[in-house]
Amino acid sequence: MALRACGLIIFRRRLIPKVDNDSIEFLLLQASNGIHHWTPPKGHVDPGENDLETALRETREEAGIEAHQLTVIEGRKELNYVAWQKPKTVIYWLAEVKDYDVEIRLSNEHQAYRWLGLDEACQLAEFKEMKAALQEGHHFLCSTAA
């Protein structure tokens, strides 16, 4: 049985008149353990939670961003990979912060955060599945009025 986790790919748009490839920045958090990898906030589903409740709770716990500070975009992306020698499934939603300058408050699970354009986010993300999710999200945001 695969481990199941959920999270939000959080983004913000720079204050410029139109959406283009340079206006979108993604929030990545650097883990305090292991290889100190960079990912969006995510975590395991607790008993009685649905996937979106998990994603919102993990975002609050790991980055200090509350649900009312976000606009979650319909649709989700499922990633499947091996972590710590076990199969893992992670469900992500895109979510835009309502305030460009939202305060990030890291939990002890993370040691740093960065807002990054697509290319930099993909470089830090390292894992091909995460890179693909960031690229797909960016493409969606640039091709719709989301």
DSSP file with accessible surface (Angstrom, degrees, kcal/mol):
  #  RESIDUE AA STRUCTURE BP1 BP2  ACC     N-H-->O    O-->H-N    N-H-->O    O-->H-N    TCO  KAPPA ALPHA  PHI   PSI    X-CA   Y-CA   Z-CA
    1    1 A M              0   0  226      0, 0.0     2,-0.1     0, 0.0     0, 0.0   0.000 360.0 360.0 360.0 129.6    0.0    0.0    0.0
    2    2 A A        -     0   0   36      1,-0.1    86,-0.3    84,-0.1     2,-0.1  -0.453 360.0-111.5 -75.4 143.9    1.4    3.4   -1.0
    3    3 A L  E     -a   88   0A  65     84,-2.6    86,-3.2    -2,-0.1     2,-0.5  -0.487  35.4-144.1 -65.2 145.0    1.9    6.1    1.5
    4    4 A R  E     +a   89   0A  94     84,-0.2    41,-1.3    -2,-0.1     2,-0.3  -0.967  25.5 165.3-121.7 131.4   -0.6    9.0    0.7
    5    5 A A  E     -aB  90  44A   0     84,-2.5    86,-2.3    -2,-0.5     2,-0.3  -0.929  15.4-158.0-137.9 160.6    0.1   12.6    1.2
    6    6 A C  E     +aB  91  43A   0     37,-2.6    37,-1.9    -2,-0.3     2,-0.3  -0.983  18.9 151.6-140.2 150.9   -1.5   15.9    0.0
    7    7 A G  E     -aB  92  42A   0     84,-2.6    86,-1.4    -2,-0.3     2,-0.4  -0.944  36.2-102.4-162.6-178.0   -0.4   19.4   -0.4
    8    8 A L  E     -a   93   0A   0     33,-1.4     2,-1.0    47,-0.3    86,-0.2  -0.969  14.5-142.6-121.7 132.7   -0.7   22.7   -2.2
    9    9 A I  E     -a   94   0A   7     84,-3.3    86,-2.2    -2,-0.4     2,-0.4  -0.862  35.5-157.3 -88.0 100.2    1.5   24.1   -5.0
   10   10 A I  E     +a   95   0A   1     -2,-1.0    17,-2.5    17,-0.4     2,-0.3  -0.683  18.1 171.1 -88.7 136.2    1.3   27.7   -3.8
   11   11 A F  E     -aC  96  26A   0     84,-2.3    86,-2.1    -2,-0.4     2,-0.3  -0.904  17.5-162.4-138.1 164.1    2.0   30.6   -6.1
   12   12 A R  E     - C   0  25A  33     13,-2.1    13,-2.8    -2,-0.3     2,-0.5  -0.949  18.5-129.7-139.5 160.2    1.7   34.3   -6.3
   13   13 A R  E     - C   0  24A  39     -2,-0.3    11,-0.2    84,-0.2    10,-0.1  -0.955  24.2-119.6-114.6 131.2    1.7   36.7   -9.2
   14   14 A R        -     0   0   90      9,-3.2     2,-2.4    -2,-0.5     9,-0.0  -0.323  39.3 -98.8 -62.8 151.4    4.0   39.7   -9.4
   15   15 A L  S    S+     0   0  152      2,-0.0    -1,-0.1    -2,-0.0     8,-0.0  -0.457  78.2 125.0 -79.4  74.8    2.2   43.0   -9.5
   16   16 A I  S    S-     0   0   77     -2,-2.4     7,-0.0     2,-0.1    -3,-0.0  -0.925  71.9-105.6-128.2 158.8    2.4   43.6  -13.3
   17   17 A P  S    S+     0   0  141      0, 0.0     2,-0.3     0, 0.0    -2,-0.0   0.749  95.0  28.9 -61.2 -29.5   -0.5   44.3  -15.6
   18   18 A K  S    S-     0   0  139     -3,-0.0     2,-0.5     0, 0.0    -2,-0.1  -0.921  81.3-106.6-133.2 158.6   -0.7   40.9  -17.4
   19   19 A V        +     0   0   63     -2,-0.3     2,-0.3   122,-0.1    -6,-0.0  -0.704  52.1 150.5 -80.7 125.7    0.1   37.3  -16.7
   20   20 A D    >>  -     0   0   47     -2,-0.5     3,-1.4     0, 0.0     4,-0.5  -0.838  62.3 -79.1-142.3-175.8    3.2   36.2  -18.5
   21   21 A N  T 34 S+     0   0  109     -2,-0.3    97,-0.4     1,-0.3     3,-0.2   0.716 126.6  46.3 -62.3 -22.4    6.0   33.6  -17.9
   22   22 A D  T 34 S+     0   0  113      1,-0.1    -1,-0.3    95,-0.1    -8,-0.1   0.501  96.3  72.0 -99.0  -4.4    7.8   35.9  -15.4
   23   23 A S  T <4 S+     0   0    1     -3,-1.4    -9,-3.2   -10,-0.1     2,-0.5   0.666  80.9  81.1 -87.4 -14.7    4.9   37.0  -13.3
   24   24 A I  E  <  -C   13   0A   0     -4,-0.5    94,-0.4   -11,-0.2     2,-0.4  -0.795  54.6-176.5-100.4 130.3    4.3   33.7  -11.4
   25   25 A E  E     -C   12   0A  18    -13,-2.8   -13,-2.1    -2,-0.5     2,-0.3  -0.981  12.9-146.7-124.4 138.4    6.4   32.6   -8.5
   26   26 A F  E     -CD  11 116A   1     90,-3.4    90,-2.6    -2,-0.4     2,-0.6  -0.804  13.6-128.0-103.8 145.5    6.1   29.3   -6.6
   27   27 A L  E     - D   0 115A   1    -17,-2.5   -17,-0.4    -2,-0.3     2,-0.4  -0.807  29.2-179.6 -92.6 122.2    6.7   28.8   -2.9
   28   28 A L  E     - D   0 114A   0     86,-2.4    86,-2.1    -2,-0.6     2,-0.4  -0.970  13.0-152.2-121.3 142.6    9.1   26.0   -2.0
   29   29 A L  E     -ED  39 113A   0     10,-3.3    10,-2.2    -2,-0.4     2,-0.6  -0.909  12.9-133.8-112.3 140.6   10.1   24.9    1.4
   30   30 A Q  E     -ED  38 112A  39     82,-2.9    81,-2.7    -2,-0.4    82,-0.8  -0.822  25.2-125.1 -98.0 122.3   13.5   23.3    2.3
   31   31 A A  E     - D   0 110A   4      6,-3.0    79,-0.3    -2,-0.6    78,-0.1  -0.269   4.1-143.1 -63.5 147.7   13.2   20.2    4.5
   32   32 A S  S    S+     0   0   42     77,-2.5     2,-0.2     4,-0.1    78,-0.2   0.648  80.6  52.7 -83.5 -17.2   15.2   20.1    7.7
   33   33 A N  S >  S+     0   0   94     76,-0.4     3,-2.1     4,-0.1     4,-0.4  -0.577  99.0   6.8-113.8 177.8   16.0   16.4    7.4
   34   34 A G  T 3  S-     0   0   48      1,-0.3     0, 0.0    -2,-0.2     0, 0.0  -0.261 129.0 -13.3  58.7-129.3   17.4   14.0    4.9
   35   35 A I  T 3  S-     0   0  111      1,-0.0    -1,-0.3     0, 0.0    -3,-0.0   0.259  90.8-115.6 -92.4  11.8   18.8   15.6    1.8
   36   36 A H    <   -     0   0   70     -3,-2.1    -2,-0.1     1,-0.1    -4,-0.1   0.894  50.0-174.0  57.0  44.0   17.2   19.0    2.6
   37   37 A H        -     0   0   35     -4,-0.4    -6,-3.0    -7,-0.1     2,-0.5  -0.205  21.1-122.6 -69.8 161.3   15.0   18.7   -0.5
   38   38 A W  E     +E   30   0A  23     86,-0.7    -8,-0.2    -8,-0.2    -1,-0.1  -0.920  43.8 144.4-109.8 126.2   12.7   21.5   -1.7
   39   39 A T  E     -E   29   0A   8    -10,-2.2   -10,-3.3    -2,-0.5     3,-0.1  -0.961  50.9 -93.1-147.4 166.2    9.0   20.9   -2.1
   40   40 A P        -     0   0    1      0, 0.0   -31,-0.1     0, 0.0   -12,-0.1  -0.343  67.4 -73.2 -69.2 165.7    5.7   22.7   -1.7
   41   41 A P  S    S+     0   0    0      0, 0.0   -33,-1.4     0, 0.0     2,-0.3  -0.398  73.3 144.9 -63.5 135.8    4.0   22.1    1.7
   42   42 A K  E     +B    7   0A  24    -35,-0.2     2,-0.3    16,-0.2   -35,-0.2  -0.974  15.9 164.9-162.8 163.5    2.5   18.6    1.9
   43   43 A G  E     -B    6   0A  10    -37,-1.9   -37,-2.6    -2,-0.3    15,-0.1  -0.987  40.0 -60.5-175.0 174.9    2.0   15.8    4.4
   44   44 A H  E     -B    5   0A  92     -2,-0.3     2,-0.3   -39,-0.2   -39,-0.2  -0.350  52.7-106.6 -72.6 147.7    0.2   12.6    5.3
   45   45 A V        -     0   0   43    -41,-1.3   -41,-0.1    -2,-0.1    -1,-0.1  -0.549  32.5-142.3 -74.0 127.6   -3.5   12.2    5.5
   46   46 A D    >   -     0   0   75     -2,-0.3     3,-2.2     4,-0.2     8,-0.1  -0.618  36.1 -82.1 -86.2 152.7   -4.8   12.0    9.1
   47   47 A P  T 3  S+     0   0  132      0, 0.0    -1,-0.1     0, 0.0     3,-0.1  -0.261 117.4  19.0 -54.3 134.8   -7.8    9.7    9.9
   48   48 A G  T 3  S+     0   0   85      1,-0.3     2,-0.3    -3,-0.1    -3,-0.0   0.351  99.9 115.9  86.9  -6.6  -11.1   11.3    9.1
   49   49 A E    <   -     0   0   44     -3,-2.2    -1,-0.3     4,-0.0     2,-0.2  -0.724  57.1-139.8 -93.7 147.0   -9.6   13.9    6.8
   50   50 A N     >  -     0   0   83     -2,-0.3     4,-2.1    -3,-0.1    -4,-0.2  -0.501  36.4 -98.0 -91.4 173.6  -10.3   14.3    3.1
   51   51 A D  H  > S+     0   0   27      1,-0.2     4,-2.3     2,-0.2     5,-0.1   0.905 121.9  47.0 -61.3 -44.7   -7.4   15.1    0.7
   52   52 A L  H  > S+     0   0   59      2,-0.2     4,-2.6     1,-0.2     5,-0.2   0.908 109.6  54.0 -68.0 -37.7   -8.1   18.8    0.5
   53   53 A E  H  > S+     0   0   94      1,-0.2     4,-2.5     2,-0.2    -1,-0.2   0.917 109.6  49.9 -59.3 -40.7   -8.4   19.2    4.3
   54   54 A T  H  X S+     0   0    0     -4,-2.1     4,-3.0     2,-0.2     5,-0.3   0.940 109.4  50.3 -61.9 -47.6   -5.0   17.5    4.6
   55   55 A A  H  X S+     0   0    0     -4,-2.3     4,-2.0     1,-0.2   -47,-0.3   0.915 113.4  45.4 -59.6 -42.8   -3.5   19.9    2.0
   56   56 A L  H  X S+     0   0   37     -4,-2.6     4,-2.2     2,-0.2    -1,-0.2   0.908 113.8  49.0 -68.5 -41.1   -4.8   22.9    3.8
   57   57 A R  H  X S+     0   0   23     -4,-2.5     4,-2.9    -5,-0.2     5,-0.2   0.939 111.7  48.8 -63.1 -46.5   -3.8   21.6    7.3
   58   58 A E  H  X S+     0   0   14     -4,-3.0     4,-3.0     1,-0.2     5,-0.4   0.892 109.9  52.0 -63.0 -37.6   -0.3   20.8    6.1
   59   59 A T  H  X>S+     0   0    0     -4,-2.0     4,-2.2    -5,-0.3     6,-1.2   0.919 111.8  46.7 -64.5 -41.8    0.0   24.3    4.5
   60   60 A R  H  X5S+     0   0  102     -4,-2.2     4,-1.2     4,-0.2    -2,-0.2   0.944 117.7  42.9 -63.3 -47.4   -1.0   25.9    7.8
   61   61 A E  H  <5S+     0   0   83     -4,-2.9    -2,-0.2     1,-0.2    -1,-0.2   0.900 123.6  34.1 -67.7 -41.8    1.3   23.7    9.9
   62   62 A E  H  <5S+     0   0    5     -4,-3.0    45,-1.2    -5,-0.2    -3,-0.2   0.788 135.8  17.2 -88.8 -30.4    4.4   23.9    7.6
   63   63 A A  H  <5S-     0   0    0     -4,-2.2    42,-2.7    -5,-0.4    -3,-0.2   0.479  93.3-121.1-122.4  -7.4    4.2   27.4    6.1
   64   64 A G     << +     0   0    4     -4,-1.2     2,-0.6    -5,-0.7    -4,-0.2   0.662  64.5 139.2  75.6  15.7    1.8   29.3    8.5
   65   65 A I        -     0   0    0     -6,-1.2    -1,-0.3    40,-0.1    -2,-0.2  -0.842  42.8-144.7 -98.5 125.0   -0.7   30.1    5.7
   66   66 A E    >   -     0   0   64     -2,-0.6     3,-1.8    -3,-0.1     4,-0.2  -0.489  23.0-111.6 -86.4 158.0   -4.3   29.7    6.6
   67   67 A A  G >  S+     0   0   51      1,-0.3     3,-1.9     2,-0.2     5,-0.1   0.866 116.1  58.9 -56.0 -39.2   -7.1   28.5    4.2
   68   68 A H  G 3  S+     0   0  138      1,-0.3    -1,-0.3     3,-0.1    -3,-0.0   0.643  98.4  61.1 -69.7 -10.6   -8.7   32.0    4.1
   69   69 A Q  G <  S+     0   0   50     -3,-1.8    29,-2.7    29,-0.1    30,-0.5   0.397 101.7  67.5 -91.2   2.1   -5.5   33.4    2.8
   70   70 A L  E <   -F   97   0A   9     -3,-1.9     2,-0.6    27,-0.2    27,-0.2  -0.896  63.4-149.0-125.6 152.4   -5.6   31.2   -0.3
   71   71 A T  E     -F   96   0A  70     25,-2.5    25,-2.6    -2,-0.3     2,-0.4  -0.975  25.4-151.6-115.2 110.2   -7.7   30.7   -3.5
   72   72 A V  E     -F   95   0A  47     -2,-0.6     2,-0.4    23,-0.2    23,-0.3  -0.702  10.6-136.7 -85.4 132.1   -7.5   27.0   -4.3
   73   73 A I        -     0   0   24     21,-2.9    21,-0.4    -2,-0.4    73,-0.0  -0.715  24.6-105.6 -92.4 136.2   -7.9   26.2   -8.0
   74   74 A E  S    S+     0   0  180     -2,-0.4    20,-0.1    19,-0.1    -1,-0.1  -0.222  83.8  48.3 -57.1 148.4  -10.2   23.4   -9.1
   75   75 A G        -     0   0   46     18,-0.1    19,-0.4     2,-0.0     2,-0.3  -0.058  67.0-135.9  98.0 154.2   -8.4   20.3  -10.3
   76   76 A R        -     0   0  128     17,-0.1     2,-0.4    -2,-0.1    17,-0.2  -0.968   2.4-136.4-145.4 160.1   -5.6   18.3   -8.8
   77   77 A K  E     -G   92   0A  69     15,-2.9    15,-2.9    -2,-0.3     2,-0.5  -0.975  14.7-152.3-122.4 129.6   -2.4   16.6   -9.8
   78   78 A E  E     -G   91   0A  94     -2,-0.4     2,-0.4    13,-0.2    13,-0.2  -0.899   9.2-167.1-105.4 127.2   -1.4   13.1   -8.6
   79   79 A L  E     -G   90   0A   9     11,-3.1    11,-2.6    -2,-0.5     2,-0.4  -0.923   0.7-167.5-109.9 139.0    2.3   12.2   -8.3
   80   80 A N  E     +G   89   0A  88     -2,-0.4     2,-0.3     9,-0.2     9,-0.2  -0.994  27.6 128.3-127.5 125.4    3.5    8.6   -7.8
   81   81 A Y  E     -G   88   0A  54      7,-2.3     7,-3.2    -2,-0.4     2,-0.5  -0.930  55.6 -89.6-159.0 179.7    7.1    7.9   -6.8
   82   82 A V  E     +G   87   0A 104     -2,-0.3     2,-0.4     5,-0.2     3,-0.1  -0.903  38.0 177.4-106.7 127.9    9.2    6.0   -4.3
   83   83 A A  E >  S-G   86   0A  16      3,-2.9     3,-1.3    -2,-0.5    -2,-0.0  -0.999  71.9  -4.5-131.1 131.1   10.3    7.8   -1.1
   84   84 A W  T 3  S-     0   0  189     -2,-0.4    -1,-0.1     1,-0.3    -2,-0.0   0.895 130.6 -58.8  53.8  39.8   12.4    6.1    1.6
   85   85 A Q  T 3  S+     0   0  188      1,-0.2    -1,-0.3    -3,-0.1    -3,-0.0   0.701 119.5 103.0  64.5  24.3   12.1    2.9   -0.4
   86   86 A K  E <  S- G   0  83A 123     -3,-1.3    -3,-2.9   -83,-0.0    -1,-0.2  -0.990  79.1-104.6-133.4 143.8    8.3    2.9   -0.2
   87   87 A P  E     - G   0  82A  72      0, 0.0   -84,-2.6     0, 0.0     2,-0.4  -0.401  42.1-169.3 -64.8 142.7    5.8    3.8   -2.9
   88   88 A K  E     -aG   3  81A  25     -7,-3.2    -7,-2.3   -86,-0.3     2,-0.4  -0.998  16.7-160.7-138.9 140.3    4.2    7.2   -2.3
   89   89 A T  E     -aG   4  80A  15    -86,-3.2   -84,-2.5    -2,-0.4     2,-0.4  -0.984  11.1-172.9-117.9 129.1    1.2    9.0   -3.8
   90   90 A V  E     -aG   5  79A   0    -11,-2.6   -11,-3.1    -2,-0.4     2,-0.5  -0.994   9.1-156.7-125.2 128.9    1.0   12.8   -3.4
   91   91 A I  E     -aG   6  78A   0    -86,-2.3   -84,-2.6    -2,-0.4     2,-0.4  -0.913  16.2-171.9-103.5 126.1   -2.1   14.8   -4.4
   92   92 A Y  E     -aG   7  77A   4    -15,-2.9   -15,-2.9    -2,-0.5     2,-0.3  -0.936  11.5-167.0-119.6 145.9   -1.5   18.5   -5.1
   93   93 A W  E     -a    8   0A  24    -86,-1.4   -84,-3.3    -2,-0.4     2,-0.3  -0.921  28.2-117.1-117.2 151.2   -3.8   21.4   -5.9
   94   94 A L  E     -a    9   0A  22    -21,-0.4   -21,-2.9   -19,-0.4     2,-0.4  -0.698  36.7-178.7 -80.9 140.7   -2.7   24.8   -7.2
   95   95 A A  E     -aF  10  72A   0    -86,-2.2   -84,-2.3    -2,-0.3     2,-0.4  -0.975  16.3-149.4-146.3 129.3   -3.4   27.6   -4.7
   96   96 A E  E     -aF  11  71A  46    -25,-2.6   -25,-2.5    -2,-0.4     2,-0.2  -0.814  20.5-125.0 -98.8 134.4   -2.8   31.4   -5.1
   97   97 A V  E     - F   0  70A   6    -86,-2.1   -84,-0.2    -2,-0.4   -27,-0.2  -0.570  11.1-145.7 -73.3 139.5   -2.1   33.5   -2.1
   98   98 A K  S    S+     0   0  133    -29,-2.7     2,-0.6    -2,-0.2    -1,-0.1   0.783  89.0  52.1 -76.4 -27.1   -4.5   36.5   -1.8
   99   99 A D  S >  S-     0   0   91    -30,-0.5     3,-2.0     1,-0.1    -1,-0.2  -0.949  73.7-151.5-114.5 115.8   -1.8   38.7   -0.4
  100  100 A Y  T 3  S+     0   0   52     -2,-0.6    -1,-0.1     1,-0.3    -3,-0.1   0.843  99.0  47.2 -52.3 -35.3    1.4   38.9   -2.4
  101  101 A D  T 3  S+     0   0  119     -3,-0.1    -1,-0.3     2,-0.0     3,-0.1   0.006  80.6 160.2-100.5  29.8    3.4   39.7    0.8
  102  102 A V    <   -     0   0   10     -3,-2.0     2,-0.4     1,-0.1   -37,-0.1  -0.176  45.3-111.4 -52.8 140.2    1.8   36.9    2.9
  103  103 A E        -     0   0  126    -39,-0.1     2,-0.5     2,-0.0    -1,-0.1  -0.633  25.7-149.3 -78.6 131.6    3.9   36.1    6.0
  104  104 A I        -     0   0   15     -2,-0.4     2,-0.5    -3,-0.1   -40,-0.2  -0.891  12.4-173.3-101.3 126.2    5.5   32.6    5.9
  105  105 A R        -     0   0  107    -42,-2.7     2,-0.1    -2,-0.5   -40,-0.1  -0.928  16.0-148.5-121.6 104.3    6.0   31.0    9.3
  106  106 A L        -     0   0   58     -2,-0.5   -43,-0.2   -43,-0.1   -44,-0.1  -0.432   3.5-137.6 -75.9 144.8    8.0   27.7    8.9
  107  107 A S    >   -     0   0   28    -45,-1.2     3,-1.6    -2,-0.1   -45,-0.1  -0.329  39.0 -94.1 -83.3 177.9    7.5   24.7   11.2
  108  108 A N  T 3  S+     0   0  144      1,-0.3    -1,-0.1    -2,-0.1   -46,-0.1   0.601 119.7  75.1 -72.6  -6.5   10.5   22.8   12.6
  109  109 A E  T 3  S+     0   0   93    -78,-0.1   -77,-2.5   -77,-0.1   -76,-0.4   0.638  99.5  47.2 -75.7 -14.6   10.1   20.4    9.6
  110  110 A H  E <   -D   31   0A  16     -3,-1.6   -79,-0.2   -79,-0.3     3,-0.1  -0.956  55.8-169.2-131.7 150.5   11.6   23.1    7.3
  111  111 A Q  E    S+     0   0A  97    -81,-2.7     2,-0.3    -2,-0.3   -80,-0.1   0.537  72.2   8.2-114.3 -11.3   14.6   25.3    7.5
  112  112 A A  E     -D   30   0A  30    -82,-0.8   -82,-2.9     2,-0.0     2,-0.3  -0.985  54.7-156.7-161.1 162.6   14.1   27.8    4.7
  113  113 A Y  E     -D   29   0A 100     -2,-0.3     2,-0.3   -84,-0.2   -84,-0.2  -0.974   8.2-171.7-142.3 157.9   11.6   29.0    2.0
  114  114 A R  E     -D   28   0A 108    -86,-2.1   -86,-2.4    -2,-0.3     2,-0.5  -0.991  22.4-138.4-148.9 143.5   11.9   30.7   -1.3
  115  115 A W  E     +D   27   0A  35     -2,-0.3     2,-0.4   -88,-0.2   -88,-0.2  -0.918  40.9 178.7 -95.6 124.8    9.5   32.3   -3.8
  116  116 A L  E     -D   26   0A   2    -90,-2.6   -90,-3.4    -2,-0.5    -2,-0.0  -0.969  31.7-119.7-136.5 145.6   10.8   31.2   -7.3
  117  117 A G     >  -     0   0   15     -2,-0.4     4,-2.7   -92,-0.2     5,-0.2  -0.197  51.3 -90.9 -67.1 171.3   10.1   31.6  -10.9
  118  118 A L  H  > S+     0   0   30    -97,-0.4     4,-2.6   -94,-0.4     5,-0.2   0.912 123.4  48.4 -57.2 -49.7    9.5   28.4  -12.8
  119  119 A D  H  > S+     0   0  126      1,-0.2     4,-2.0     2,-0.2    -1,-0.2   0.934 115.6  43.6 -61.0 -46.4   13.1   27.7  -13.9
  120  120 A E  H  > S+     0   0   95      2,-0.2     4,-2.3     1,-0.2    -1,-0.2   0.895 112.8  53.0 -66.0 -39.4   14.6   28.2  -10.5
  121  121 A A  H  X S+     0   0    0     -4,-2.7     4,-2.4     1,-0.2    -2,-0.2   0.924 109.5  48.8 -61.8 -42.3   11.8   26.2   -8.8
  122  122 A C  H  X S+     0   0   12     -4,-2.6     4,-1.2    -5,-0.2    -1,-0.2   0.881 109.3  52.9 -66.5 -35.4   12.4   23.3  -11.2
  123  123 A Q  H  < S+     0   0  145     -4,-2.0     3,-0.2    -5,-0.2    -1,-0.2   0.927 115.1  40.4 -64.7 -43.4   16.2   23.5  -10.4
  124  124 A L  H  < S+     0   0   37     -4,-2.3   -86,-0.7     1,-0.2    -2,-0.2   0.840 106.2  64.1 -74.4 -31.9   15.6   23.3   -6.7
  125  125 A A  H  < S+     0   0    0     -4,-2.4     2,-3.3    -5,-0.2    -1,-0.2   0.823  73.0 179.2 -64.4 -31.9   12.8   20.7   -6.9
  126  126 A E     <  +     0   0  104     -4,-1.2     2,-0.2    -3,-0.2    -1,-0.2  -0.162  45.0  99.1  65.8 -53.2   15.3   18.1   -8.3
  127  127 A F  S  > S-     0   0   91     -2,-3.3     4,-2.4     1,-0.1     3,-0.4  -0.504  72.4-137.2 -74.4 133.7   12.7   15.3   -8.5
  128  128 A K  H  > S+     0   0  161     -2,-0.2     4,-2.4     1,-0.2     5,-0.2   0.845 101.7  54.6 -61.2 -35.3   11.3   14.8  -12.1
  129  129 A E  H  > S+     0   0   54      2,-0.2     4,-1.9     1,-0.2    -1,-0.2   0.905 110.6  45.6 -65.4 -40.1    7.8   14.3  -10.9
  130  130 A M  H  > S+     0   0    8     -3,-0.4     4,-2.4     2,-0.2    -2,-0.2   0.905 111.6  52.3 -69.4 -41.4    7.8   17.6   -8.9
  131  131 A K  H  X S+     0   0   72     -4,-2.4     4,-2.6     1,-0.2    -2,-0.2   0.931 109.9  49.4 -57.9 -45.8    9.4   19.4  -11.9
  132  132 A A  H  X S+     0   0   34     -4,-2.4     4,-2.8     1,-0.2     5,-0.2   0.901 109.8  51.0 -62.9 -39.8    6.7   18.1  -14.2
  133  133 A A  H  X S+     0   0    3     -4,-1.9     4,-2.5     2,-0.2    -1,-0.2   0.913 111.5  47.7 -64.9 -41.8    3.9   19.2  -11.7
  134  134 A L  H  X S+     0   0    0     -4,-2.4     4,-2.6     2,-0.2    -2,-0.2   0.927 113.2  48.2 -63.5 -44.6    5.4   22.7  -11.5
  135  135 A Q  H  X S+     0   0  100     -4,-2.6     4,-2.6     2,-0.2    -2,-0.2   0.923 112.9  47.5 -63.9 -43.2    5.7   23.0  -15.3
  136  136 A E  H  X S+     0   0   98     -4,-2.8     4,-2.5     2,-0.2    -1,-0.2   0.911 113.0  48.9 -64.7 -42.1    2.1   21.8  -15.8
  137  137 A G  H  X S+     0   0    7     -4,-2.5     4,-2.6    -5,-0.2    -2,-0.2   0.925 112.1  48.5 -62.6 -43.2    0.8   24.2  -13.2
  138  138 A H  H  X S+     0   0   12     -4,-2.6     4,-2.3     2,-0.2    -2,-0.2   0.930 111.3  49.9 -63.0 -45.2    2.7   27.1  -14.8
  139  139 A H  H  X S+     0   0  133     -4,-2.6     4,-1.4     1,-0.2    -1,-0.2   0.926 111.4  49.3 -59.5 -45.2    1.4   26.2  -18.2
  140  140 A F  H  X S+     0   0   79     -4,-2.5     4,-0.8     1,-0.2     3,-0.4   0.937 111.7  48.2 -59.6 -46.7   -2.1   26.0  -17.0
  141  141 A L  H  < S+     0   0    0     -4,-2.6     3,-0.3     1,-0.2     5,-0.2   0.858 113.9  46.6 -65.9 -33.2   -1.9   29.4  -15.2
  142  142 A C  H  < S+     0   0   44     -4,-2.3    -1,-0.2     1,-0.2    -2,-0.2   0.691 114.6  47.1 -81.4 -17.9   -0.4   31.1  -18.3
  143  143 A S  H  < S+     0   0   75     -4,-1.4     2,-0.3    -3,-0.4    -1,-0.2   0.446 113.1  44.7-105.5  -1.4   -2.9   29.6  -20.7
  144  144 A T  S  < S-     0   0   57     -4,-0.8     0, 0.0    -3,-0.3     0, 0.0  -0.854  83.5-112.0-131.5 174.3   -6.1   30.3  -18.7
  145  145 A A              0   0  109     -2,-0.3    -4,-0.1    -3,-0.0    -3,-0.1  -0.129 360.0 360.0 -95.3  36.8   -7.6   33.2  -16.8
  146  146 A A              0   0   44     -6,-0.3    -2,-0.1    -5,-0.2   -73,-0.0  -0.220 360.0 360.0 -62.6 360.0   -7.2   31.1  -13.6
